């Protein structure tokens, strides 16, 4: 156990390739090692665990968090979750916090609330701070729950992107050929991450531009059936999953724009932010009602990409960018600048460190 450092334990339900796990990994790896000692707990192992260990971050895998809490004795517990009640996950965290506080020791419980949901259970009541991943999530929380999302209890902390890595390892907007008829899509192979727009735009787009190439990561059975039924096999490539930013940079270098479509929307949109960091314009769409719409917070219509509402509009947006490479380049430049300004991992991690410091000061315990 490291002394004279603030100990932070990140807690997440799994260590797979998903966005929540990646955000946790980025924050853990970019927290100032001079002032903070960081570790990770997850009940489930996964591919991201090896990346954490390579970066020198201790990982505690298996069971609930009790053993990791006893061994690491964190001053800050940072849980990454959807926001809804999860008593099995939260119980050992809140009991540890209570015990430490009774002993006059510093103990802060923070959540990154990925989907902007409310936990009105004992676990939610024990939280010292809720961090929303977008202003959209914070505003919707206020609207739905009638709770003012004011600091220090509620704050917005954007998901981080390693923009410096992408600037060094991906093509710059000046180097890209935005007229190349290649578009891409990235998601998990989960029907819940799809929209019909992700497929229905393709026939009219191919009719207008027969040599268009659509590279898909996270293809689902319905997508493969659609491609086969419409005779689009020559235009579509189903690709394997990506884990590292190096693999992402190579994929982004192979396309001219990102085609995003997800009926549930995005509470942030990590892939969108990563594509922007690589200088790609993004085509997306709004989600209905109170579903997630942070994709519209990232993609500013006409500036960093285009927003479409129907399959015909979506096809027209894709074709407009491919036929107007100067327009696409300007959007790519604007998106790259926005990602560097708002999502750069070093800046986000520094903001999180300030939040930790403030919460520890408010808790009144001693290290």
QUIQUIJO-V328956 format. One record per backbone hydrogen bond with DSSP energy under -0.5 kcal/mol. CO is the residue of the C=O (numbers start at 0). NH is the residue of the N-H. If there is no record, write none. Layout:
((CO:NH) (CO:NH))
This chain:
((4:6) (5:7) (5:36) (6:74) (6:75) (7:9) (7:38) (8:77) (9:40) (10:79) (14:47) (14:48) (17:21) (18:22) (19:23) (20:24) (21:25) (22:26) (23:27) (24:28) (25:29) (26:30) (31:34) (31:35) (34:5) (36:7) (37:57) (38:9) (39:59) (40:11) (41:61) (45:48) (45:49) (46:50) (47:51) (48:52) (49:53) (50:54) (51:56) (52:55) (55:57) (57:39) (58:60) (59:41) (63:66) (64:68) (65:69) (66:70) (67:71) (68:72) (74:107) (75:8) (75:77) (76:78) (76:109) (77:10) (78:80) (78:111) (79:12) (80:113) (81:114) (81:116) (85:88) (85:89) (86:90) (89:93) (90:94) (91:95) (92:96) (93:97) (94:98) (95:99) (96:100) (97:101) (98:102) (99:104) (100:103) (103:365) (107:76) (107:109) (108:127) (108:128) (109:78) (110:112) (110:130) (111:80) (111:113) (112:115) (112:132) (117:119) (120:124) (121:125) (123:126) (128:110) (129:131) (129:154) (130:112) (131:156) (132:158) (133:137) (134:138) (135:139) (136:140) (137:141) (138:142) (139:143) (140:144) (140:146) (141:145) (147:149) (149:153) (152:129) (154:131) (154:156) (160:162) (160:344) (161:165) (162:166) (163:167) (164:168) (165:169) (171:174) (171:175) (175:177) (176:179) (179:181) (180:212) (181:255) (181:256) (182:214) (183:258) (184:216) (187:189) (189:192) (190:193) (193:262) (194:197) (195:198) (195:199) (196:200) (198:201) (198:202) (199:203) (200:204) (201:205) (202:206) (203:207) (204:208) (208:211) (212:182) (212:214) (213:215) (213:236) (214:184) (215:238) (216:186) (219:223) (220:224) (221:225) (222:226) (223:227) (224:228) (225:229) (226:231) (227:230) (231:234) (231:235) (234:213) (236:215) (236:238) (238:217) (243:247) (244:248) (245:249) (246:250) (247:251) (248:252) (249:253) (250:253) (251:254) (255:280) (256:183) (256:258) (257:259) (257:282) (261:264) (263:291) (265:293) (268:272) (269:273) (270:274) (271:275) (272:276) (273:277) (274:277) (274:279) (275:278) (280:257) (281:283) (281:305) (282:259) (283:307) (287:290) (292:295) (293:296) (293:297) (294:298) (297:299) (298:300) (299:302) (299:303) (299:304) (303:281) (304:301) (305:283) (309:313) (310:314) (311:315) (312:316) (313:317) (314:318) (315:319) (316:320) (317:321) (318:322) (319:323) (323:326) (323:327) (324:328) (325:329) (326:330) (327:331) (328:332) (329:333) (330:334) (331:335) (332:336) (333:337) (334:338) (335:339) (336:340) (337:341) (338:342) (338:343) (342:160) (343:346) (343:347) (344:348) (345:349) (346:350) (347:351) (348:352) (349:353) (350:354) (351:355) (352:356) (353:357) (354:358) (355:359) (356:360) (357:361) (358:362) (359:363) (365:105))
